């Protein structure tokens, strides 16, 4: 199981993360967005920030702790100031952990908050931040900051913007997508640095129409799950299936969902698989062929949010689990978890 499978299969099935692969190492970048998307504005020319080397540390542990502190202070963007909206079911800050075999791979934090509500729709701000832990951090140096804004009503989810910056093995990749007013067509998109088309083929424009970026896709999947139970859309075997089109800025795939009506260990059970359509490198396709890449997800029966997920491979299983709800804000949740880690060491 390679790093892409750990970071880009398990985490996306929770709340959807775009992905990148890295090879040529560079010094750690200043980890913040080059450009801030608001609503559906077009992306202007993006200037990459100067890459600054960090001072050498005397120990590996000190280096990791210093990186984490920098992320807390610089990387987490504040939520746009809006009037508070009462929406406890779809308003949360959660912390999760992902592990592979005996390794503590990393933590990720999710924040969902309604920022506008009308008689016709609700507008959401969805943020996901993740980073690797301990020895895995030494190997991969994973950091990710992802933000999406979208609207939703009784009929669906309509993305407005998607922005993600990822650091892996000291190589940064940033991508930004904005959508037209319908949420069906991409208005603009950029990837920095651009993909090498000799290795990664471009996704045809026609395949991008009416697709979801990862975070809005996760919200749409949850909406369909809730609808299935509300309207009893299950077949005679107690199974409901649906497919959602995903475009993460680099790859195009169909995500297949199988939902069972019967509870498993007091949770609702959802199985996810991916059908690759375009934009994959030869190495990615070879890795996919090595074994089963389905993911088992267990949902709480009250709000239908995931509490755990298990991804299987020929070498073992990776597992993501819910750890805690946070009530003191996104940044405070990260700081508190870092304090808990230091106290346990």
Secondary structure, DSSP 8 states (H G I E B T S, - for coil): --HHHIIIIIHHHHH--------S-------S-SS---TT-----------------SSHHHHHHHHHHHHHHHT------------STT-EEEEEEEEETTEEEEEEEEEEEEEEE-SS-EEEEEEEEEEE-HHHHHHH--EEEEEEEEEE-SS-EEEEEEEEEEEETTEEEEEEEEE-TTSSSEEEEEEES---TTTS----HHHHTT-B-HHHHHHHHHHHHHHHHHHT---TTSEEEEEEEEE-SS-EEEEEEEEEEEEETTEEEEEEEEEEEE---HHHHHHHTTS---EEEEE-TTT--EEEEEEEETTEEEEEEEEEE-SS-HHHHHHHHHHHHHHH-
